[in-house]
Amino acid sequence: MLERSFKMVDPLGLHARPAGGLVKVAKPFQSDINLVTSEPVSLKSLIKVLSLGISAGTEFRIQTSGEDEAQAMEAVAAALVSEGLAEEI
């Protein structure tokens, strides 16, 4: 399992449009990809991701596990940073 920590920097937090983009990045991978605040939720489920209510300044982790975990982690991390949603901590 791989894990990296991030801090939400988008002033609007993780709302529907960017969350949908992250789900789209995560879905093609075979690995489990979780977004973790207090409890892990699948990054492949838009409803679960939005239920976290991640606001600006919130720290969270991304966890990947499976045969393509490294590629999945890189893709999700790149999307978070390049879209200006979060910075790695």
Helices and strands as residue ranges (DSSP letters): E 2-8, H 16-26, E 32-36, E 40-42, H 46-51, E 59-65, H 69-82, E 86-88
